[in-house]
Amino acid sequence: MKNRIATVALLATAGLLCSSTARADELDDAYQALKDAQTAKNADDVLKWAPEASKLARAIKEAGRLEYAKQVDAFAEYSLSTALVGQTDAAKQVALGDALVELNPKSQYLAQSTPAYLAAVTKAGGADKQVAAARKIAAGSPNNEDALYALATGLMQKQPGQAAQFASRMVTVMSSKAKPEGFADADWAKKKNLMLGQGYYIAGAGSCASNAWADCDRNLRAAIPLVGKDPNMGGTTYFYLGLANYNLGKAGQIIIDRSKVIEGQKFSEQGAAMPGPMQAQAARNAAAMKQELAAPRR
């Protein structure tokens, strides 16, 4: 009986060893196929072998091969990201990006490929698809500025409250983020100013939409140096600043802080001087504020 148990144990051990060896061989083969695909810049094969290599790598449990398995897994993510960036076909870019996000929504390689991925999603599926893809990225990588930018700008019209939240987070990220490796100083400064300007603007506009006048004023004052001369946003920024300061100076129908209402009038006049969708309303607001300030004090 003892011999029989020992034999069974030996056979079981041999089976485990064979299984482990088979997995290791499969991993080596998948890794080599993935490296070949990446070297050849064959996006279809990268898309085929990256998930397979990652799956096999994550199945490795042997202590002696864990570090190797981690390297293979990381290379799978890297290969998907680089293949995406190197592609010009939007459908393939979307497929590669989807695979990368599914593989690891916290991947360090998402940072370099998110702009190309989201642009491809928009081209292939439209703005709503871009917002959905950006949500997935932000869920795993909450400081991914490109995903936050897509969410802030994409939700501004339909869901200004959510847009303002994403915009505020983007401002926080970009205010302290150092220039990534590979970025030219001028390119990074341009991107940073664009995102900060849009972030302050969207956060401010969203606050105004919910009558949070102090937050509106604070954010839009920060936006002015960045977007104040922009023909698409400058006039609207001054319009909202006028509205915010007017309301900060009022309590019901009574002026409680004339300096705020005066600022509101001046901001409104600046908005009225700039072409844009709020130009006419800014002019009407400025005139009404001027008339109210000239009325006898209560």
QUIVEN-V845468 format. One record per backbone hydrogen bond with DSSP energy under -1.0 kcal/mol. CO is the residue of the C=O (numbers start at 1). NH is the residue of the N-H. E is the energy in kcal/mol with one decimal. If there is no record, write none. Layout:
CO|NH|E  CO|NH|E
//
This chain:
1|5|-2.3  2|6|-2.5  3|7|-2.4  4|8|-2.3  5|9|-2.5  6|10|-2.5  7|11|-2.5  8|12|-2.5  9|13|-2.5  10|14|-2.6  11|15|-2.2  12|16|-2.2  13|17|-2.4  14|18|-2.5  15|19|-2.6  16|20|-2.7  17|21|-2.7  18|22|-2.6  19|23|-2.3  20|24|-2.4  21|25|-2.6  22|26|-2.5  23|27|-2.5  24|28|-2.5  25|29|-2.4  26|30|-2.7  27|31|-2.8  28|32|-2.2  29|33|-2.4  30|34|-2.3  31|35|-2.6  32|36|-2.5  33|37|-2.2  34|38|-2.5  35|39|-2.5  36|40|-2.2  37|42|-2.7  42|46|-2.3  43|47|-2.5  44|48|-1.3  45|49|-3.0  46|50|-2.6  49|53|-3.1  50|54|-2.4  51|55|-2.4  52|56|-2.4  53|57|-2.4  54|58|-2.2  62|65|-1.7  65|69|-2.5  66|70|-2.3  67|71|-1.9  68|72|-2.2  69|73|-2.5  70|74|-2.4  71|75|-2.3  72|76|-2.0  73|77|-1.5  74|78|-2.5  75|79|-2.8  76|80|-1.7  77|81|-2.2  78|82|-2.7  79|83|-2.1  80|84|-2.0  81|85|-2.3  82|86|-1.9  84|87|-1.2  89|93|-2.3  90|94|-2.5  91|95|-2.1  92|96|-2.6  93|97|-2.6  94|98|-3.0  95|99|-2.0  96|100|-2.0  97|101|-2.6  98|102|-2.3  99|103|-2.3  100|104|-2.7  104|107|-2.0  107|110|-1.3  110|114|-2.1  113|117|-2.5  114|118|-3.0  115|119|-2.0  116|120|-2.0  117|121|-2.3  118|122|-2.2  119|123|-2.2  120|124|-2.6  121|125|-3.0  122|126|-1.8  126|130|-1.6  127|131|-2.2  128|132|-2.1  129|133|-2.5  130|134|-2.7  131|135|-2.1  132|136|-1.6  133|137|-1.9  134|138|-2.9  135|139|-2.1  136|140|-1.2  137|141|-3.5  141|144|-2.1  143|145|-1.0  144|148|-2.2  145|149|-2.4  146|150|-2.0  147|151|-2.1  148|152|-2.8  149|153|-2.6  150|154|-2.0  151|155|-1.8  155|159|-2.8  159|163|-2.5  160|164|-2.3  161|165|-1.5  162|166|-2.4  163|167|-2.5  164|168|-2.5  165|169|-2.0  166|170|-2.3  167|171|-2.3  168|172|-2.1  169|173|-2.5  170|174|-3.0  171|175|-2.0  173|177|-1.1  180|183|-1.7  184|188|-2.6  185|189|-2.5  186|190|-2.1  187|191|-2.3  188|192|-2.9  189|193|-2.5  190|194|-2.1  191|195|-2.6  192|196|-2.6  193|197|-2.6  194|198|-2.6  195|199|-2.6  196|200|-2.9  197|201|-2.2  198|202|-3.0  199|203|-2.4  200|204|-2.4  201|205|-2.9  202|206|-2.5  203|207|-1.8  204|208|-2.3  205|209|-2.1  207|212|-3.1  208|211|-1.8  211|213|-1.6  212|216|-2.3  213|217|-2.8  214|218|-2.5  215|219|-2.5  216|220|-2.4  217|221|-2.0  218|222|-1.4  219|223|-1.3  220|224|-1.5  223|226|-1.5  223|227|-2.6  224|228|-2.5  227|230|-1.7  230|234|-3.2  233|237|-2.6  234|238|-2.2  235|239|-2.1  236|240|-2.5  237|241|-2.2  238|242|-2.4  239|243|-2.1  240|244|-2.9  241|245|-2.5  242|246|-2.0  243|247|-2.1  244|248|-2.1  245|249|-1.2  247|250|-1.0  249|256|-2.7  249|257|-1.8  251|254|-1.8  254|251|-2.7  257|261|-1.6  258|262|-2.8  259|263|-2.0  260|264|-2.5  261|265|-2.3  262|266|-2.3  263|267|-2.9  264|268|-2.1  265|269|-2.3  266|270|-2.1  267|271|-2.2  268|272|-2.3  269|273|-1.1  271|274|-1.2  276|279|-1.3  278|282|-2.7  279|283|-2.0  280|284|-2.0  281|285|-2.7  282|286|-2.5  283|287|-2.1  284|288|-2.3  285|289|-2.6  286|290|-2.3  287|291|-2.1  288|292|-2.3  289|293|-2.4  290|294|-1.5
//
